[in-house]
């Protein structure tokens, strides 16, 4: 008798997009009892066409649009887009603007990791962790509101040529106070460590060679033993002059990915403090906002955002708007080949822990 293929075996179960822990993303699971035989990611529930929309807008309009590429870290995507336009226009950013860009991008990284921590806590049944993390994040949103005028969307604060305006007087003290609050995450790690360890230790194993083969970057890659970070490997803005470490672990399981997130919050706190001390006075923009023509050519820019390596390839035909814009976000590979690989052979109960350990951003996956 012919042996049945994995597709013919078991039954199908959808994880998302309606599941409260799926983040508007769907994964089709084929099960044999409680065991996952295969998993197939099914994006397509958040499609908004950013790359095509950018062809019909000027750089300053696209600065605002770049907020939406990943709603968890809009300032980081502001920066990637701004650098692509800066490179095409061959302009040098004022030194003070570079420092402000880094400070805001690192604050964005911290609040993004807090969202990650809170979502992972909720997904594994620890509701207190979710509430505490989102409470700490709100302090950072207060900073965003004071600096950019918006809490969730900064309206393209980091824009081509620099930043839209200077940081308010006295905001440095508030930033340091908020950083002390965020540093309390180490306390959260201690109180729930036994719980998270029992839910996440040893599941979703990703070896270094598999992480590289599947295209993993950022915390996912670093938790599998490869110390790779664009801020160190190919420094941009003022990262080359700032003192910070790139945390990495070798176990490659869901728990290691969680620990990397906590360590990166600590490193970002140090980066911001160093940048605040070193920031010079000076101008904030090199070019004026408006419908500036983009010189003909193309530019490729990559940055290290909270989820990994983010890239933009922009082509100009010499008009006021980009001719083409291709965005490569880290979540695309994490949420399709990596997630499908990790879920195979796991139990249904472990799906949320593995899923959220990858720090997914469905909006970035389905542009």
C-alpha positions, 0 to 999 in steps of 0.5 A, a space after each residue: 500500500 502506498 504511503 501517504 504524503 504529509 499533505 494527505 495526513 492529519 487535518 488543517 488548522 489555521 493560526 490567524 489571521 483572526 487569532 488574537 496572538 497572530 498579529 494579522 498573519 495567517 499560518 496554515 498548520 497540518 496536524 497529526 493529533 497535537 503534532 505539527 506535520 507541516 506549516 505554510 505561511 499565508 500573508 496577504 491580509 495587510 497589503 498596502 502597496 508602499 513600494 508602488 505608492 512611493 512612485 507617485 510621491 515626492 521624497 518628503 511625502 514618502 518620508 511620512 509614508 515610510 512610517 507605515 512600513 512597520 508600525 512597530 518601529 516607524 522612526 527606524 524606517 524613516 531613517 532607512 528611507 531618508 538615507 536612500 534619498 540622501 545617497 541619491 542626492 549626494 548630500 552630507 547630513 549635519 552632525 547634530 542631525 545624525 546624532 538626533 537620528 540615532 537617538 530617535 532610532 534607538 528609542 524606536 528600537 527599545 519601544 519595539 522590543 517592549 512590544 515584542 516582550 509584551 506580545 510574547 508574554 501574552 502569547 505564552 499566558 503571562 498577562 502581567 508581562 504584557 501590561 508592564 511592557 506596554 506601560 513602559 513603552 508609553 513613556 517612550 511614546 511621550 518622548 515621541 510626542 514631545 519631539 515629533 508631534 505624534 505618538 505612534 506615527 512621527 510624520 516623517 520626523 527623520 526626513 531627507 536632509 536631516 530631521 524636521 526640527 530640533 529636540 525640545 529644550 529639557 527633553 534630554 532629562 526626560 529621555 534619561 528618566 525614561 531610560 531608567 524606567 526601561 532599564 527595569 526590564 531586567 527586573 521583569 526578566 528575573 521575576 518571570 524567568 522560570 515561567 518563560 524558560 519552561 515555555 520557551 527553552 529548547 523549542 524552535 531550535 534554529 542552528 547557525 547554518 540553517 539561520 544563514 540558509 533561510 535568510 535570518 538576520 538581526 536578533 534571530 541570527 544572533 541568537 543562533 550564534 552569529 554576531 552580525 549587526 549592520 551598525 557594527 559591520 557597516 556603520 552609518 550615521 554616527 554608530 562608528 563612534 559610539 561604544 556598544 556591544 552586539 549580544 549573541 547566544 548559541 542555543 538558537 531556541 525561542 528562549 535565546 531569542 527572548 534573551 537577545 531582545 532584553 540584552 539589546 534594550 540594555 545596549 540601546 540605553 547605553 547608545 542613547 546616553 553616549 549620543 546625548 553626551 556627544 551631540 554637538 550644536 549645529 544645523 538640522 537640515 541640508 536641503 529644504 522640504 519640498 518638491 526637490 528633483 532627485 538626480 538620476 541614478 540609483 541607491 541601495 541602503 541597509 540599516 539595522 532595525 529592531 527585527 534585523 536588516 532593513 534595505 531600500 533600493 531606490 531608482 531615480 529618472 531625474 524627476 521629482 519622484 522615485 522611478 522605482 523603490 524596492 523595500 526589503 524588510 527582515 520579517 519577510 524571511 523570518 515569517 515565511 521560510 524560518 517560521 515554516 521550518 521551525 514549526 514543523 514537528 512542534 506541538 500546537 501549544 508551542 506555536 505562539 511562543 515560536 511565532 512571537 520569538 521571531 519578533 514578527 511584523 506582518 505589515 513589513 512582510 506584506 507591503 
